[in-house]
């Protein structure tokens, strides 16, 4: 959830003409991570939980890519280290839970 709020804060600084482009994609990917964890947990079975954790992991990979795209095109000079560290931590936790 902290990652989602950080992504929303970061994307507020992106160009307004990206509101329906990368800004929207980054926000959806970020929100998808905790949403899929929650949905998978409530499904009640381990295989379903793992499936939704994998979907959340994929959303995290999308977000990593989108942050890098923003860096490369100059929207973010240095994606906030705190945000990147948090995303890395989330990805490690998801990977551990999946395995």
C-alpha positions as CSV (number, residue, x, y, z in Angstrom):
1,X,0.0,0.0,0.0
2,X,2.9,2.4,0.7
3,X,4.2,1.7,-2.8
4,X,0.9,2.7,-4.3
5,X,0.9,6.0,-2.4
6,X,4.5,6.7,-3.5
7,X,3.6,5.9,-7.2
8,X,0.7,8.3,-7.0
9,X,2.9,11.0,-5.6
10,X,5.6,10.4,-8.2
11,X,3.1,10.4,-11.1
12,X,1.7,13.7,-10.0
13,X,4.9,15.2,-11.3
14,X,4.8,13.7,-14.7
15,X,3.7,15.8,-17.7
16,X,0.0,16.4,-17.8
17,X,-0.1,15.1,-21.4
18,X,0.9,11.7,-20.0
19,X,-2.2,11.6,-17.7
20,X,-3.8,8.9,-19.9
21,X,-0.6,7.3,-20.9
22,X,2.3,6.2,-18.6
23,X,0.8,7.9,-15.5
24,X,-2.4,5.8,-15.8
25,X,-0.4,2.6,-16.6
26,X,1.9,3.1,-13.6
27,X,-1.0,3.7,-11.2
28,X,-2.9,0.7,-12.5
29,X,0.2,-1.5,-12.1
30,X,0.9,-0.3,-8.6
31,X,-2.7,-0.7,-7.5
32,X,-2.8,-4.2,-9.0
33,X,-0.1,-5.5,-6.7
34,X,-2.0,-5.3,-3.3
35,X,-5.3,-5.9,-5.0
36,X,-4.2,-9.2,-6.4
37,X,-2.6,-10.2,-3.1
38,X,-5.8,-9.5,-1.3
39,X,-8.0,-11.2,-3.9
40,X,-5.8,-14.3,-4.0
41,X,-5.7,-14.5,-0.2
42,X,-9.5,-14.4,0.0
43,X,-9.8,-17.2,-2.6
44,X,-9.1,-19.6,0.2
45,X,-6.8,-22.2,-1.6
46,X,-3.0,-22.2,-1.9
47,X,-3.0,-22.7,-5.7
48,X,-5.3,-19.7,-6.2
49,X,-3.3,-17.6,-3.8
50,X,-0.1,-18.5,-5.7
51,X,-1.7,-17.7,-9.0
52,X,-2.7,-14.2,-7.8
53,X,0.7,-13.7,-6.2
54,X,2.2,-14.4,-9.7
55,X,-0.2,-11.8,-11.2
56,X,0.9,-9.3,-8.6
57,X,4.6,-10.1,-9.4
58,X,3.9,-9.5,-13.0
59,X,2.4,-6.1,-12.2
60,X,5.5,-5.3,-10.2
61,X,7.7,-6.1,-13.2
62,X,5.5,-3.8,-15.3
63,X,6.0,-1.1,-12.8
64,X,9.8,-1.6,-12.7
65,X,9.8,-1.2,-16.5
66,X,7.6,1.9,-16.5
67,X,9.9,3.5,-13.9
68,X,12.9,2.8,-16.1
69,X,11.1,4.2,-19.2
70,X,10.3,7.4,-17.3
71,X,14.0,7.6,-16.4
72,X,15.2,7.0,-19.9
73,X,12.9,9.6,-21.5
74,X,13.8,12.2,-18.8
75,X,10.5,12.3,-16.9
76,X,12.3,11.1,-13.8
77,X,16.0,12.0,-13.4
78,X,16.4,9.4,-10.7
79,X,13.3,7.4,-9.8
80,X,13.0,8.0,-6.1
81,X,15.4,5.6,-4.4
82,X,12.9,5.0,-1.6
83,X,10.3,4.0,-4.1
84,X,12.7,1.7,-6.0
85,X,13.8,0.1,-2.8
86,X,10.3,-0.5,-1.7
87,X,9.4,-2.0,-5.1
88,X,12.4,-4.3,-4.9
89,X,11.4,-5.4,-1.4
90,X,7.8,-6.1,-2.6
91,X,9.2,-8.1,-5.5
92,X,11.5,-10.1,-3.1
93,X,8.6,-10.8,-0.8
94,X,6.3,-11.9,-3.6
95,X,9.0,-14.2,-5.0
96,X,9.5,-15.8,-1.6
97,X,5.7,-16.3,-1.1
98,X,5.4,-17.8,-4.6
99,X,8.2,-20.3,-4.1
